[in-house]
Each structure stands twice: as C-alpha cells, then as structure tokens.
Amino acid sequence: MDFSPSPRAADLTKRVAAFVAEEIDPIEPAYHRDLAEARRTGDPWQPLPVIAELQAKARAQGLWNLFLPREHAGEYAVRYGTDGGEGLSNVDYAPLAEQMGRSAIAPLVFNCNAPDTGNMEVLLKYGSQEQRDRWLDPLLDGRIRSAFLMTEPEVASSDATNMAATAVVEGDEVVINGRKWWSTGVGHPDCEIYVFMGLTYPEGADPNADRHHRHSMVLVPRDTPGVKVERMLPTMGIYDEPLGHGEVSLTDVRVPASNILSGPGEAFAIAQGRLGPGRVHHCMRLIGLAEAALEHACRRGLERTAFGKPLVNLGGNRERIADARIALEQARLLVLHAAWKLDQGGPMAALSEVSQIKVAVPAMATSVIDLAIQLHGGGGMSDDFPLAAAWVGARSLRLADGPDEVHRGLVARLELGKYGAGR
C-alpha cells in the first residue's frame, strides 16, 4: 500500500498550508474576538465579513471545493474552481483536511466544511440532474449552505433504525413529520436546504421490508411550510456560530416526491456512502487540530517557568509530549490506511478501518489537547487560547457520526466474524 499523495495533491497541500499560515492564522485571533463581541452586542449568526474576503482569496488561488472526489467531480471541479479541474482521492485529500483542521474557520474558507461536503457528495453521487441544478450548483458556488437532519431527541439515534420521524409518499408528494436535533448548519443565515432522513412507506412497497430499506432521504427547502428551527443547541456552552447545531421540527411538511434522493427506501445505502469519506475528513481535521495543540503545548512549556525550571522539565511533561507525538503519528497512519481502503474498494471494503479511526482519533485528540490545556494552566480553559473550544470539538466527535460504542461493536463483529461468530 502507498500513502504517498500524488504530485498535484502534494502541491495543493503545500499551498493550503501556506494559505492557512499567511492568510488565516494572522487574523483568526481577531476573528474570535469580534465573534465574542457580536455575541455580547449583536448577531453572532451573521458571518463576519472577513470570511467572505478569505473565501474570495482562496477561490482566486484555485483552493476551493478541494474535497470533491475524483470519481464524481467532473465538470463541477472545472466550473467551480478546484485547481487542476479534477477531484482528489481520499488519500490525496487527507493531508489537505489535516491542514484545514488546524484552524476553526479554514474549512469554511475553502468551502470544505461539514455538513456541506457530505451533502454535496450525496448530491453528486445520488442526486438527479434537477436536484443537482437546483441545490448542488449554489452549494459548490458558496452561495448557500445546507444541513443534515438525522439524529432525533426522543430515540436512541445510535441505532438509526429507531428513527421515529416519517417521510410518507402520498401520490406525487412526500409528507414529513418529526423532530430532529444536532442538525449542524441550521443556524447559518444562508442555510437553504436540509437533507432529511425518515421512515417511509412508499406506495406499493412491502411495509415489512427489512429494517435497512424502510427509510428515505428527502431534500427539504428551509422555507417550506411546517419547518421550524425550535432552538440552537450549545455544545458544552459553545454555539459554533455561524453554523451551529439546531433542533428542528417538521409538521405536515409537503415537498414533491421528486425531492427523494435516489429513491424510497434507499437512505441507509446513501448514508453508508456519505459517512465513510466524511469520517475520514473529520479524523484528518482532528489530527490537524491535535498537531496545533501540541505546538501550543511545546511553545508554552518552553517559554514558561515554574519552580525555577521550564514547564517541560516538570512533572513528567517531556514524557507526555513524547507520548503525544507517538499517538499523533499512529493516528495519522491509521487514517491514511482507512482512506487507502476506501480508495481501493469503497465504503464496504473499509467498514472496520473507518470505525477504528472514529474511535482512535477523537480519543487521541482530546488527550493531546488536554495536555496543552494543562500546560497553559487557567488560561487554557479561557477564550484567550483556542484550546478549550478545540477540546469541546474533539470530544463531540466521540458522538457525532456514531458513538464509540457503536464503532467498537462493528469492529468486534467483523473481527469475530473471521472465526465464524455471528452477531
């Protein structure tokens, strides 16, 4: 196996790293101060103008929609500014995602932020031409944002077959009812389209179909009657403006049946294709975040003294820094292996590997960030440094896209299956 990026991907990685260092890093502290001020005195959900300015610069340099997969990019990569006019493999995109993960705003600057990347890939792979024309083009162009509505407050959503929300086909319409939460992106004023997953009974279909063919994904415009954002949800006190995570109710919402993605009953197949690459993106961004945290830790530990010594020479901190470096390298290789398996055989060939990284990488990142917080003392828990928000983001990914327990269960089932064991 070869994890080496292609020459084009290596060039893009170098340029993305330079853009982050030269254009984003210098303004990011001021960005967060301005956002904090907007929370106190204004509207923090209205994106600060500097985001659009940075997006224009990135796009002018061909650093736009870099997530586009090689097999699905085609004309869209040419039309919407991806340098080179083609998409990237998962192995090629991984180091780009790592560089973007060092910054809280970089993914948005490059139009590579979740959940838009996953929703755009769904439209590329499963959307009709009409659906792509209406929603994919403006998403790739950065004119609108999107949200993904899957998790529900009233059921254990770690088992998606528990889903209670419904998308019932009635003639040429779909009638949607239910409540979703942790719907990332609904707070953005430009969020125009929701990808909704619900239990469906298409006309003429067998209502006793197996549990993985009872659900559909439906495109629901935000302004459809019956759609309401009930509230925005803080993650350990952080709202993640301007995207945020919201609770959304849908009451007798009617959209055309042509808004169903791929077809009734196909939601689980779509989710499998969407979440595999998306988990790689999450994990590589987390590795970038952990790298930045380790850098903060080392600099702080060398610059500050206590009891007559640099902090790095106290309390076993050198060993902790060494362990952090070892854990980071292990995690990076694990993610690159999962990306390589996805490239070689698709999501079904990489089920175990993708679940492995979803367990390993958030745990590694929270540990490394915690070390950095500890070396910063009380300041590490404040907004004066990016570490507290980084820890919350890393911790949340032990739940997002499936909790650790579900991924461990899958890895164990596939491992034991080699020896003839069933579920």
Buried (B, 14 or more C-beta within 10 A) or exposed (E): EEBEBBEEBEEBBEBBBEBBEEBBBEBBEEBBEBBEEBEEEEEBBEBBEBBEEBBEBBBEBBBBBBBBBBEBBBEBBEEBBBBBBEBBBBBBBBBBBBBBBBBBBBBBBBBBBBBBBBBBBBBBBBBBEEBBEBBBBBBBBBEBBBBBBBBBEEBEBBEBEEBBBBBBBEEEBBBBBBBBBBBBBBBBEBBBBBBBBBBBBBEEBEEEEEEBBBBBBBBBBBEBEBBEBEEBBEBEEBBBBBBBBBBBBBEEBEBEBEBBBBEBBBBBBBBBBBBBBBBBBBBBBBBBBBBBBBEBBBEBBEEBEEEEEBBBBBEEBEEBBEBBBEBBEEBBEBBBBBBBBBBEEBBEBBBBBBBBBBBBBBBBBBBBBBBBBBBBEEBBBEBBBBBBBBBBBBBBBBBBBBBBEBBBBBBEBEEEEEEEEEE
